Amino acid sequence: MPTNKTYSLRGRLIQRMIIFMIIALSVLSVALVMLFDSYIERRFDRTLTNKSNSLLAATQFTSSGELQLDHISAAARFQEPFSGWYWQVIHQGEVKQQSASLYADAPYPLITEHNNPQLTFIEFEGPTGLALRGAIRRVHFQAIDQTVFIIVSGPKDDIHSDVIAFATRLIVAFALLGLVFASLLLWQLKKMLHPIKELQRGIRAIRDGQQDSLTLSLPNELDEVQTELNHLLQNNKEILERARLQASNLAHALKNPISVLKNHANQLPQSDAKIILEQAEKLSQSTHSHLARARLAGSFEKLAARTNVADTLSELIFSLELLYKQKGLKINFSCHPHLQFNGDNHDLDEVLGNLIDNACKWATQRVFIKATHVERGIEICIEDDGPGIPITERQTVFAPGKRLDETTQGSGLGLNIVQDIVLLYGGTISLHDSTLSKTGLAITLLLPGTQIIMD
Amino acid sequence: MRALVVEDNTQAAEQISHALTEHGFAVDQCHDGEEAWFIGDTEEYDIAILDIGLPKRDGLSVLSDWRRNGNKMPVIILTARDTWRERVTGLRAGADDYLIKPFEMEELLARVEALVRRSNGHASSVLSAGSLQLDTATQRATLAGTHLDLSALEYRLLAYLMNRQNQVVSKATLTEHLYQMDFEHNSNVIEVLVNRVRKKLGTTHIQTRRGQGYLLNADE
């Protein structure tokens, strides 16, 4: 990883979207509340203005110069005692008339007179200590040269309670909206990130050897990634193949000179030949084992490959019958035609080839191979009627370079490589007594595989 | 007996040829696939030892072409290619045996001998015709139990005729199977050789069929 701090795209997106949403919704709600607040205030003020206007319209002076109010509409809110909804008409410092809500026998002005000809809104405290907002105006009746002071007020809390109620509802609504958005976001994210999960699963399948390239149907952006990945895999495979080919070529190139050296050394006096033969043998063993391991090393599609066991057995037995024709062996096998090894055919060739070859080497007359489908995979048992291996020595046969009988041909590496391949596939290999003769050896392999059911 | 050694490593070819010559074979060598394909189809051999990795042409395709042309000579593949898949492919292409390098010369000789014997329909390494016995493994010939002292060429002649008992073998065939390619053919040499062997065996074993060739009589 290039950065030492890992993060999740999903987490980061959710985090940022939530912060963004909270900021956006908060700004929006503050703006809306402010807008609503000013709207409510204006409506409140209009109520006050209307009342003030109607009071002004009702104000008349009698011919004696007495102030008189006609036809005052009795709005219910101005009737309720100490509701905060008050009005007063003041003339020459005296309250000539006031709203029923003020409920006082000896009324006195709510506020001192202001010398203000225009309608003005002020805030002040009412007689009960209630915060009020009032509209005041001082009107000069030109004709009779009299001045009337009109106060109309309402409780300031009315504005606040409306705004608070509005704000509460707004917050609840926005919170719900936020939740809906968040769940939509999560759902969408899950959908959007699904192809990435798919890609991840595909790559794991390749690493597990279940397939050799990606063939997913992905959105454009990821499809390009898939194409690039496939190119990378192909490239990797080619490099691996090249390296393997080179290892193989090197091994082959070494084998010829080793062969020449050994044959030449055999012509020399034994004292001179000894060291050459020993060293040639060592060279030969290491080229052999390194070549075998280079072939085994990290193949991608090994576990994805499927190999028919019966086909492999018949090819090998055809070959071994030719190779051991001189010995006149009877090599038989029993295997279901649809038994399948879950692995590479070269690997099965090597495992069975080496084991059956070994059995043929030691057998006196018969070699029998039986392949069956068992619960844990496939079981292949190779039996011969040869001299067998004493129980005490059976553990050692898989050691590299081990040769129980130095007189027979072979590098002594066959069984070691067989074991490596079997272990690579998570299989097991065990040695038993053969049923073909008293002494013979049976080798049992357990490998991954199935028996295909054909319709 | 005549053998063809196809091997691009000249020293290896030299070693194998030497061992085979010591073992009673007339040996031709060639070092690339083209030449091997041509010689193998035009000359008569009793055995061919064939490498697979050859210049110009792959040993396997050479072998396949020989077999396609109906050439039945026994072939041992001698190669460094040691996977079982390669062995199966080689044997399926028509090889009779497959030996992996590095190899023991005795192993190769034993297999060559077994293959030649098998191709002539003999099960044992000891061939006998009446009182005459020949062990191809030890290259010893005995007449009624007494050892015969034969030169390499004399042994080759006797072994060839013993392998084809009761068959008439022409002088031309004998020349082809007893001498290397670069040998200057001279009709006289076979007659001289047969006469030398007859002196050691007595006259009855090898009969002359005038105009046809020679025959080794098994009943004598």
Boltz contact constraints between the chains, C-beta under 6 A:
constraints:
  - contact:
      token1: [A, 252]
      token2: [B, 80]
      max_distance: 6.0
  - contact:
      token1: [A, 255]
      token2: [B, 80]
      max_distance: 6.0
  - contact:
      token1: [A, 255]
      token2: [B, 101]
      max_distance: 6.0
  - contact:
      token1: [A, 255]
      token2: [B, 102]
      max_distance: 6.0
  - contact:
      token1: [A, 256]
      token2: [B, 9]
      max_distance: 6.0
  - contact:
      token1: [A, 256]
      token2: [B, 12]
      max_distance: 6.0
  - contact:
      token1: [A, 258]
      token2: [B, 102]
      max_distance: 6.0
  - contact:
      token1: [A, 259]
      token2: [B, 12]
      max_distance: 6.0
  - contact:
      token1: [A, 259]
      token2: [B, 101]
      max_distance: 6.0
  - contact:
      token1: [A, 259]
      token2: [B, 102]
      max_distance: 6.0
  - contact:
      token1: [A, 260]
      token2: [B, 11]
      max_distance: 6.0
  - contact:
      token1: [A, 260]
      token2: [B, 12]
      max_distance: 6.0
  - contact:
      token1: [A, 262]
      token2: [B, 102]
      max_distance: 6.0
  - contact:
      token1: [A, 263]
      token2: [B, 15]
      max_distance: 6.0
  - contact:
      token1: [A, 263]
      token2: [B, 105]
      max_distance: 6.0
  - contact:
      token1: [A, 284]
      token2: [B, 102]
      max_distance: 6.0
  - contact:
      token1: [A, 315]
      token2: [B, 88]
      max_distance: 6.0
  - contact:
      token1: [A, 319]
      token2: [B, 87]
      max_distance: 6.0
  - contact:
      token1: [A, 319]
      token2: [B, 88]
      max_distance: 6.0
  - contact:
      token1: [A, 319]
      token2: [B, 91]
      max_distance: 6.0
  - contact:
      token1: [A, 322]
      token2: [B, 91]
      max_distance: 6.0
  - contact:
      token1: [A, 326]
      token2: [B, 114]
      max_distance: 6.0
  - contact:
      token1: [A, 346]
      token2: [B, 85]
      max_distance: 6.0
  - contact:
      token1: [A, 349]
      token2: [B, 84]
      max_distance: 6.0
  - contact:
      token1: [A, 349]
      token2: [B, 85]
      max_distance: 6.0
  - contact:
      token1: [A, 350]
      token2: [B, 84]
      max_distance: 6.0
  - contact:
      token1: [A, 353]
      token2: [B, 84]
      max_distance: 6.0
